[in-house]
Amino acid sequence: MILNYIHWNPDPEIINVFGLSIRYYGLLFVSGLILSIYVLG
């Protein structure tokens, strides 16, 4: 049964500009920080 599991292997890099890569977990961290400052402020 090969369909018993999901092969989850996404590429963590969203975009690479001049050697600077933006990864999805960094983007989520920054957006969560900005959202928490907005909610608390």
C-alpha positions as CSV (number, residue, x, y, z in Angstrom):
1,M,0.0,0.0,0.0
2,I,2.0,3.0,-1.3
3,L,-0.9,5.4,-0.6
4,N,-0.9,5.0,3.2
5,Y,1.3,8.0,3.7
6,I,1.9,11.5,2.3
7,H,5.3,12.4,1.0
8,W,5.7,15.9,2.3
9,N,8.9,17.5,1.0
10,P,8.3,21.1,0.0
11,D,11.1,23.4,-1.0
12,P,11.7,25.8,2.0
13,E,13.0,28.5,-0.3
14,I,10.3,30.8,-1.7
15,I,12.6,33.2,-3.7
16,N,16.3,33.7,-4.2
17,V,17.4,37.2,-5.0
18,F,21.1,37.9,-5.6
19,G,22.1,35.0,-3.2
20,L,19.7,36.1,-0.5
21,S,17.0,33.4,0.0
22,I,13.7,34.1,1.6
23,R,12.3,30.9,3.2
24,Y,8.7,30.3,4.2
25,Y,9.4,29.8,8.0
26,G,11.3,33.1,8.2
27,L,8.4,34.9,6.5
28,L,5.9,33.3,8.8
29,F,8.0,34.2,11.9
30,V,8.2,37.9,10.8
31,S,4.5,38.0,10.0
32,G,3.7,36.5,13.4
33,L,5.9,39.1,15.1
34,I,4.3,42.0,13.2
35,L,0.8,40.6,13.9
36,S,1.5,40.2,17.6
37,I,2.9,43.8,17.9
38,Y,-0.3,45.0,16.1
39,V,-2.6,43.1,18.5
40,L,-0.7,44.1,21.7
41,G,-0.2,47.7,20.7
